[in-house]
Amino acid sequence: MKYPIILLFLISLLGCNEKPIDITIYADQNIQDEVSYGIEKINTQLAKNEGKIRFSSNEKEADIVLVIVPQKDLDSEKNDGFDLIKSGDGYKISSECNRGLLYGLLHIEEQLSNGKNWGNLEAKSVTAHHDFRAIKFNLPWYSYRSGENLSVHTETCKDLKFWETFLDMMVENKFNALTLWNMHPYMYMVKSTSFPKASPFNDEEMAEWETFWKHLFKMAKDRGIDTYIVNWNIFLPEEFAKEYNVGSYSSEKGKNHFGEGENNQDVEDYTREVVTQTINTYEDLTGIGITLGERMGGMTSKERSDWANRTMIAGLKAANRKARLIYRAPLSAGKENSGTVSTSAEKLTRNAVENMGMDDDVWIEFKFNWSHAHSSPKLSIVHGGMLTDTYWEPYSEKYKAVWTMRNEDFFVMRWGDPDFIREFLDLNSQKYVGGCIIGSETYIPAKDFITKEEYRTWDYAFQRQWLFYKVWGNLLYDRQTSDDYFSMAFADKFGLDDGTELVEAWKLASKNPNRLASFFGSTWDATIYSEGFKTNNGKFIDIDKFISRNVLDSTYVNIRDFVVGNYDKETQVNPLELAEKTENQSARILEILKAQRKNEVSADLEIELTDLEFWANYGHYFASKIRAGVALESFRTGKDVEGQTKAVEILENGKIYWNNMVELVERYNVAVMPHQFDKEFSWREHLTDIDKDIIIAKNASVQ
């Protein structure tokens, strides 16, 4: 008899779970309006079982109570963490701001969607680690650089459906700011009252742009996402340059963005006016960002700062509402365009920001490890060199530092290492740090032009890199986010019982491109493209460059210095130790893949497993190149007469790994694709370069 009883109990239990659930919410009307996105997400989840959201003006009748609590630290931003606690038969969500309440609602929705029983939701308490968690998104029109790799995204980026999906991803992963970058975004947003001929658009076209931006900014605001437009200076519309005979370089659409800028009273009046008009026109736009760099050659640091004060900052202050400012630290300390730093420029910038009279903190932006943040979690360089402590000592109440975490290193292959981000946060979360901007200069995550059409089951490029955004966003928000959270994300996405080993595999795999960027020191965009093993505007990193290039991260020592013994044996990891660790971890990736593939694997998961297999072979190639480099340099310096033979043998074996990489990447992706510094990039094209390395080794002689 016991089996029928158990069966009846299970049927009864399932029946209870399928009963409609109505949830009553208590909150002030202004709170309801600000968190409506989260309320609707829960309502959609309830509707699957014919339940719905109700509202009550009586707190005691509510299942969810939303409360704004006093700010704990009055000297900082309102923290958008939240507390979700059991309260009677329901739950209470409290936060210092509406965004925190929104995240609390989304946490409830996430639990319900994962099958949690309403009466048994898990409590949670979060204090946001960083206040500013932004994505850097370069727009494809009047873009900083030009090429098919950017222009191919134009139509996608004009589609509000794309932005709705992208913003959904952002709020899901707790990114709270979207920064939109363009050479001169203002001409796409307003038509100058005093300089109408500067506009490239007629009234109808301008109205279409205005509708687009207003919808985009409103969708972002609904999701608790601030929006900023960021430009480079001094750039103008091509029509302005022709009409007023100034800034002729602006007609080149970003193809020649370095050099001296041109300025006169018209330029300053126009710039100031369009900034004011833009802020006044778009009430949901949070603020603007400025760059003191590209076309400001020939100007001293003070002249650049004064120009910004007279134009963009004056325009911001003249607006009929408050707006916030991202102030990019000067890219050059002198009159040139090349990256430089100096204490005097730092003092000048600090003084300028502290005395500009902004009501809210200014976000001062610095590039973390220049253009290659995904190299080392340790800060080794910013744009132009290394900072002193001038910005931080003494502590300023007027601004917070923001690290721009540029990714110019992997666009095709997926990446996701939560440990890298945790270590970065441990090393770079001082009191003066406000947050991070995550994104690329040479890649736009919009149209997927990489995946072969027959294998693409997603709509947009950023969905390929879902793990990249998940680890960055969630850890910037909550440093305590555990690997279990990411493991559950894998399990949910691919219908697995457990995603623990996949998290391990992605940690190990993601270290391989990071290692190259740490070991092969680089600065601006084109000095390294890690996944392609490229340097110097798209050229392959040959064995000679690999041996001689200085490291970025002083944890390591390069091959040349290692061979002659010019390094600290106590504190530095030598190349052979790096090679061994890379080999062992890459072998572990392959072990995990073998175990995963013993079970039935979905088509989408197999695509990601193939990326892991690529990175494992990449790691083995990287390690073999290190060993070959050490052997070859040892031969050249007379330290190992057999070194040449060893180097040739190792390089020939390394070619096997590169051949594997070619086959793996072409399995699901197009073989040839546009890249910023290689219009027809492929891994296959470098097979000839692999052979050239072997020839270099065969032709080597003792020096």
Secondary structure, 3 states (H helix, E strand, C coil): CHHHHHHHHHHHHHHHHHCCCCEEEECCHHHHHHCHHHHHHHHHHHHCCCCCEEECCCHHHCCEEEEECCCCCCCCCCCCCEEEEEECCEEEEEECCHHHHHHHHHHHHHHHHCCCCHHHCCCEEECCCCCEEEEEEECCCCCCCCCHHHHCCHHHHCCHHHHHHHHHHHHHCCCCEEEEECCCHHHHCCCCCCCHHHCCCCHHHHHHHHHHHHHHHHHHHHCCCEEEEECCCCCCCHHHHHHHCCCHHHHHCCCCCCCECCCCHHHHHHHHHHHHHHHHHCCCCCEEEECCCHHHECCCHHHHHHHHHHHHHHHHHCCCCCCEEEEECCCCCCCCCCCCCCHHHHHHHHHHHHCCCCCCCEEEEEECCCCCCCCCCCCCCECCECCCCCCCCCCCCCEEEEEEEECCCCCCCCCCCHHHHHHHHHHCCCCCEEEEEEECCCCCCCCCCCECHHHCCCCCHHHCCHHHHHHHHHHHHCCCCCHHHHHHHHHHHHCCCCCHHHHHHHHHHHHHHHHHHHHCCCCCHHHCEHHHCEECCCEECCHHHHHHCCCCCCCECCHHHHHHCCCCCCCCECHHHHHHHHHHHHHHHHHHHHHHHCCCCCHHHHHHHHHHHHHHHHHHHHHHHHHHHHHHHHHHCCCCCCHHHHHHHHHHHHHHHHHHHHHHHHHHECCCEEECCEEEECCHHHHHHHHHHHHHHHCCCCC
